[in-house]
Amino acid sequence: MQLKEVRQEFLSELKGHPKTKKLTFLEGVAMLVGTNIGIGILSIAYTSKNAGFFPLLFWLVLAGILSTITMLYIAETSMRTKQHLQLTGLCSKYMGTSAKWLMFLSTAVTSIGALVAYEQASGRILNELFSISNSLGSIVFFFPAAFVLWLGLKAIGRGEKQIVGVMFGILCVLIIATLFKESTNFSHLFEFGEHYVIASIPIFNVVVFVYSSQYIVPEMAKGFSHKPDLLPKAIVIGNIITFCMLALIPLSAISIEGLQNISDVVTLSWGKAIGQWAYYLANLFALCAILTSYWGLGGMFVTNIANYINVNADKNLIVRFFILLLVVIPPLVLVLCNAVESVDQALYWPGVVGALILSFFPIILLHNSRKMNEKKTKYICSKFLTNRFVKFLIIIVYLSATLGSVLSHYGILNELIFSFMIF
């Protein structure tokens, strides 16, 4: 690309409506991985503290497979639709106004809860690294994160491609350092909590949140409109990379620290356990992970709001500006007011609401889009992935695990099991 073209594209991105929104394959994969491996990857080891590594691994495998299938459902639905619609728009088109409202509620709860967790965790990390207040750390993180959201899809894809590459390199260094550390003890992986069966149930909702990139599939479809066959490939490869990272970080942290020493932001304790140099490197990884996920879910929420009010936010910059404020300001205010006590608390309800909606909405969207058949598509989900048993399994696993998680959260599940054992 010539220097003049680069300059013109940068200026158009700065205005908030880039001329080109095409994603490369690597940008698409990075966008999905970057969205997945945000605060969830940093807190997921902590959620297994009272259960153990293998219950966590079980949910990572099962939720990863089911999430990938639902993403492919959404991918086919997006490619069967003439307009570039987000999930709220797709629900409105194929399921009606009530479904549109419910999906918008799901995206709102997921996005706001996630952005609150990102702001809070970034404040803590910057406080640890530079001895500034948590509030100032959150504000420092806020400006570059919100600025890239303004630039739009192409800037997010480019930014995540670069940062995910850096993160992968850092992760490899940290894992290798863990393997060669004298204090590493892999027997920690076989430790289980006292009531590990009950404690393992709430893990599901956090895992569902980590695989929350279902929400950005329509945005990826928009970026791959020039080569739609790349979308399903990017989804599968992106989720495989996500799973590897989600499994390796808890494995390494638990091996060197043991279950009971894991912090709710894992890099704070994992890095210290390896050494001072690793402490700074691990928290650089954490900041990158939070930043990429902020861009993915924040950008998704911006476009979903625009879809909900039926406005083209790429062309109407005034509307885009106010939507951006609506997305980024409330989470920052909640963090500065200390409205949320912990990172895992901020992630709990987004996981619950997301699991309820994503358990059956993608199935209905796929069915109705095939029935309407508005546009021919080169990609069609295989019969194996769309048979009744698979759909039934998705619904049962999501709904039952979510119900169990809610009951466990309020202590009801413990009472029920205890009563059953006495009986």
N, C-alpha and C positions, 0 to 999 in steps of 0.2 A: 504494500500500500504506500502511495506517495505521501510525502510530508504534508502537502496541501490537503489531501483527503483525510489524513489523521487529524489535522487541526480542525477541519470542518465537522468531523464526527464528534470530537471532544466538545466543541462549542455547542453542538446540538444536544449532546448528553447533559451538559451543564444547564441548559434551558429546561431540561426535564422531559423532552420528547425526542429521543434519538431517532434519526432517520432509519437506521437499521436495528432490528431487534432479533436478528438471527443468532442462534446459539450454535457453537461448535459442539461436537460430541463430548469433548473433555469439559467444556463449560457446563453442559447439561449434567454430566455425572458429578462434577464438583458442586453444582448448585444443590443437587439432591443430598450428597454426602455432607456438605457444609450445613444444610438445614438440619439434618439428623443429628450431627455430632456437636450440638451446642451444649447447653447446661445439663441436658440429660446424661450425656456421656461422662460428665464430671460428678454427677450425683448418684448414678446408677449403682456404683459399688456400695455406697452408703445404705441404699435401700435393702441390700442383701445382708446387712450387718446382723440381723436377728434370724436370718434364714440360712445363708451359706452360699457358696459360689455355684454349686450345681443346680439348686432351684432357680437361680438367676439365669444360668445357661439354658435351662429348659425353656423358660419364657422367651429368652432371646431367639432361640431357634423357632419356636412355634409362632410367636408374634411376627418374627421376620418373614416367615413363609406366607402367613395369612395377609400381612400388610402388603407384601409384594403382589399378591393376587388381586387385592382390592385396588391397588395402584394401576394394575393392568386393565381392570374394569373401567376405571376412570379415564385411562389413556384412550381406550377404544371409544368410549362415549365422547370424549373431546374431539377425536378425529372424525367422528360421524356427524359432528355439528358444524354448520357453515360458519357461524360467528365464533369469535374467540371469547368464550365465556369462562368465568371462574366457577367454582363449585356452587356458589349461591345462584349464579345465572343458570347453570345446568339444572339445578334442582327446580328452579322456577319454570324452566322450559319443559322438563320431562316429568315433574312430580307435583307442580302446583305451588300456590302462594304459601301455604302452611309449611311445606318442605323448605321453601326458600328461606322463611323466617327461622326455622330450626337450624338449618345449615349455617346461616349467618350468625346465630347465637353460638354455635359450636366454634366457628372460626374466631369469633370475638373472644370467647372464654379462653381458647387455646392461645391466641396471640397475646392478649393482655397478660394472662398468667405467665406465659413464657418471657415476655419482655420485662415483666417485673422481676422474674428470677435472674434474667441476664443482667439487669441494672444492679441488682443486689449483689450478685456474685462478683461482678467486675469491680464494684466498690470495695468489697472485702479483699480481693486479690491485689488491687492497687494500694490499698492500705498496708497490706503485708509487705509489698515490694518497696514502696517509697515512703512509708510512714505518714501518709496523708489520711485525712478523715475518710470514712466510708462514703459519706455524702459527696465529698469533693471527688473521690474516685469514680463514683457513678456519673457525675456531671462530666468529668474528663472523657469517660468512655462514650457518653451520649452524643457528643458533637460529630466525631467521624462516623459513628454508626448511622445517625440520622441523615447525614449529608449524602451517603451513598444511596440510601433509600430514595432521596430526591432525584438522583441521577437516573434511576430506572433499571429495567431488566438487564440490558446489555452490560451496564456497569457492575451490577450484582454478579452476573455470570463471570465476568473477567476477574473481579476481585476475589471471588470464591475459588476460582481456578488457581490463582497464584497462592492464596493463603492455605488452601487445602494441601498443596504440594509441600509447603513449608511444614505444616502440621504433621504430615506423614513422615517427613525426615526426622523431626523432633521425636515423634513417637517411637520410631525404630531405635534411636539412640537411647531413649529411656528404658525401653524393654530390654535391650542388650545389656545395659548397665545393671538392671535388676537381676538378670540371669547370672551375672558374674559377681554380684554382691554377696559377701560371706553370710550376711544375716538372712538371706533369702531361704525360706523354708516352704517347700511345696506341700507339705503336710497340712498347712493352713487351709488349703483348698478343700480338704475333706472335713473341715470343721462345720458343725451344724448348730444352730441356735436351739435353745431348750424346747421351744414350740415352733419348730421350723416349718411345719406344714401350714399353720395359721399365718406365720410371718411371711411366707412365700407368696401368699395370695395378693397383697397390695403391690407387689413388685410388678405385676402385669400392667397396671395403669401407667406406671412410670415408663415401662418398656413401650407401651402403645404411644405415649407422648414422644418418646425418642424417635419412633418410626412415623412421626407426624407429617412426613413429606407428601402424604396423600393430598394435602391441601395445596401443594405447589405444582402438582402434575398438570393441571390446566395451563398454568403459567409456562411450564416447560413445553407443553404442546404448542403454545403460541410461538415460542422461540424456535421450535423444530418444524414449523409449518412448511418450510422449504424442503425438508427431508424428514417426513413423518415416520419413516421406518426406523429412524434412530431413537425415537422416544422409548419404545419397550426395551431396547437394548440398554439404554442409559439407566432405566429403572432397575433392571435386573443387576447390572454390574454395580451400580451405585449402592444397592442394598447389600450386595455381597461384601463390598468394601466396608460399609457401615457395620455389618455384623462382626467382621474381623476386628475392627477397632473397638466395638462395644464389648467384645469378649476379652480382648487382650489387656485392656486397661484394668478392669477389675481383677483379672488373673494375676497381673504383675503386682498391683497394689496390695491385694490380699496376701500374696505369697511373701512379700517382704514385711508387711505390717501385722498381719493377722486381722481377723474380722473386727475385733473390738477397738482397734486403733484407727479405723478409717474415718476421715472427716467428711462432712456433707459436701464439700468441694474437694474432691479426691486429690487434686494436685498439691494442695496445701500440706497434706500429710505424706503423700507418696514421695514428693520431691525431697522433703526433709529426710525421709528414711534412706534415700540413696546417697545424698550428700548436698552440700551447699550449692554447688554448680548446677546440680540437677533440680534443685528447688526453684531457681530462677528460670531454668529452661522449661520445666513442667508448667509453671504459671504463665510463661509466654505462650505455650501450647493452649492453656486454658483460655486466655484472652482471645486468641485466634478462633478457638472453637465457639466461644460466646458471640464473637463478632459475626462470623459467617452465618450462624443460626439466627441471629438478630436480623440480618439482611434477608434471609429466606422467608421467615415467618412474618416479618414486618412488611416486606414487599407484597406478600400474599394478602395480608390484611388490607393494605392500601387498595389493591385491585379489586378485592371482594367488596369493599365499601363502595367503590365506584360502580361496580356491577349492581349492587343493591339499590343504589339511587339512580341507576341507568344514565350515567354520565361518563363520557370519555375523558378520563383524568390525564391521558397523555397529551391531549390537545388543549384542554382547558386548564391552564396553569394556575389560575386563581383557585379553582375547585381542588386541584391536586395539592396545593399548598395547605389548604384548610383540612383536607383529608389527612395529610401527613401530620399536621399538628394533633389531630384527633387520635392518631395511632401512637405517636411517640411521647406526648406530654403526660397523659394520665399515668402510665406505668412509672415514669420518673417521679411524679408527684407522690405516688403511693410509696415508693422506696424512700424518698426524702422524709416522708411523714412516719416512717417505720410502721406502716400498716400491715406488713407481712413479716412474721417472725423468722422464718427460715426458707431456704431454697426449696426443700422438698415439700413444704406447705404450699408454696406458690405453684408447684407442678401437679399437686394432687387432683384438684378439680378439673384442670384442663385435660388430664388423662381420663378421668371419669366421663366427662361430657363427650370427649372425642371418641372413646370406645363405644358409647351408646349410639352416636350418630353414624360412625363409620362401620358399625356392625352390619347394617342392612341398606343404607343409602346407596353405596356403590353398586350393589346387586340390582336394585330397582332402576337406577340410572342406566345401567347396561341393558337391561331388559327392554325398557321403554325406548331407548335410543335405537335399538335394533328394530323394534316394532315400527317406529316412525321412519327410520332409514333415510334421513334427510340428505346424507352425503355418503358416497362410496369411500371406503377406506381400505388401504393396503394391509393394515394390521387388524386381525381378528383373533381374539382370545381363543385358545384351543378348547376343544370340547371337554378335555380332561379338567381344565381349570374352571369351566362353567357348568359342570354337572351338578345335580341336585345335592349330592352328598357333600361336595366341597362348600357349596353355598350354606347348607345346613350347619356344617362344622364351623364356618366363620361366625354365623349368628350365635350359635350355642356357646362357643368359646368366649367371644367378646361379652355377651350378656351375662353369662354365669360368673365369669371372672370379675366383671365389674360389680355385680351384685355382692359377690363375696368380699371384694375390696371395700365397698361401702360399709357392709356389716362389720368387717374387721376394724375399719377406721373408727367406728363408734363403739367398739368393744362388744357388740352384739354377737358376733361370730364366736368369740371365746366363750360366752355364756351358753350359747346353744350347744357347742361341742362338749363343754363341761357337764351340762345337764344330760346330754345323750350318754356320756360315759357313765354317769351315776345310774341312769336308768338301765 
